[in-house]
Amino acid sequence: MKYKCIRGVVTSKGPVQAGDLVDIEGHEAKVFLAQGKIVPHHEEEIRTTAVEQIVTQTPRRGRPRGS
């Protein structure tokens, strides 16, 4: 399985820099995941969507009209 390295680490295949993709298996992957040095890498395209600006209105103070 492929993982993205988020901190520099030395694997059985050699040193890996932060941001690199590495293909490791088994116990070694579990150890680095537990240490927070790698995260699973998904081959899917990352999509971002624009969110409309949320406009909030402050409530009016005092008695409501018509009461």
C-alpha angles and dihedrals in degrees: 000000000000122000133186114230112228096177130029111272139171112230130184086265093054138270119334125198125221110275095028124121117236132186110216133152142201128357095357091059092048092052094050092045090053091049091051094239098120137030129198113270119217119201091217120114113259110232126197124194129203115242120212115243111263113228115202124195122212113235117251117252125229133032119336115252119258096034 
